[in-house]
Amino acid sequence: MEEPGWLAKTEGYIDLGMLDEAWKQLDSLPDELRDLPEAIEMRITILLDQKDTEDALRLCLDLCRKYPDNHAGFIQGAFCLHHMGLTEQAQQHLQSGPPSLRREPTYFYNLCCYNLSLGKKDSAMAWLNRAFEMSPGFVEEALNDPDLESIHPLIEKRLNRQR
């Protein structure tokens, strides 16, 4: 399925850091497109880029309510809660998502981050290992993630065992 032109333009503006243009693109949508999950996701992305976590969270919760099978509202909403210092709520929000969310390696990666933040290193590694099994590319991301710095030696040890 080909991506709609408005979505590609909006993503392009966001990628270029042209957030005002991205907003204009979304604001120019006809009413029947403004409430699509993709349009809401783009608004969330822009708000996060603008460091407006509270409004992004509001839209995430709206997305979850309107489209409960959409993963973005749960992943991004949990990110917002964690960023706001509400990590336990972030974890609960993420885990309240649809069962299909458990097919996303990002789900397990984020659970790792939240558990580590809560001081649960063993649980964090278990979640991270699950993400690695699903998507080996997450190993490199984890090694470059400052939020996971305290477990970088464990990640490197796991990586060396696999070689």
Secondary structure, 3 states (H helix, E strand, C coil): CCCCHHHHHHHHHHHCCCHHHHHHHHHCCCHHHHCCHHHHHHHHHHHHHCCCHHHHHHHHHHHHHHCCCCCHHHHHHHHHHHHCCCHHHHHHHHHCCCHHHHHCHHHHHHHHHHHHHCCCHHHHHHHHHHHHHHCCCHHHHHHCCHHHHHHHHHHHHHHHHHC
